[in-house]
Amino acid sequence: MRIGLGYDMHAFQQGRALVLGGVTIPSESGLAGHSDADVLVHALMDALLGAMRSGDIGEHFPDTDPAFAGVSSLDLLAHVAELMMREGWKLIDADTVLVMESPKVAPFRAEMRANIACRLGVDVDRIGVKATTTEGLDATGRGEGAAAHAVVLLDRA
C-alpha cells in the first residue's frame, strides 16, 4: 500500500469559468491556469502520481505544452487513472479539501464526487470532498485564490 499527498493553488482571474471537481460553479471569476485550473482535481492528480512514485502533474502535463491549454482537468485525471491501472495500482480511498472563502461549494459537492469517481473508475464512496475557509487569513482568506489538499491510499491491484 502507498499513501500520496497533493496540493495546488491558483489565483482568481476575471473572465474565466470557475471549475472545481469538474463542475462549473457560478462566480464572477475563475482560476488562472493553463488548463481549466481545477485546483481540486490537480491536487488529487498529484496525490495519485506521488503514491505511484510517478512524478507530478507538471511533468505529465506541462503548462508549456499547447496541447493542454484549456483542457478539462477531468480528462487529465482519466489519463492518470489509466497510468494507475497500467502500473498495477487501485485506489482504496481519496480525501480532498478545497480551501477558499467564496463562493460556497456545498451544493455542488455530490456532483464533484461523482465526476471524480467516474474518471477514476471507482465507487463514489471512495471519494471525499470537503471545503473550508481560512477565515480571512492568507491569500485564500483574502479572496486572492483557491487551494486544495488531497490524500490517497493505493494498493496493488
Secondary structure, DSSP 8 states (H G I E B T S, - for coil): -EEEEEEEEEEEEETS-EEETTEEE--SEEE-SSS---HHHHHHHHHHHHHHT---HHHHS-TT-GGGTT--HHHHHHHHHHHHHHTTEEEEEEEEEEE-SSS--GGGHHHHHHHHHHHHTS-GGGEEEEEE--TT-HHHHTTSEEEEEEEEEEEE-
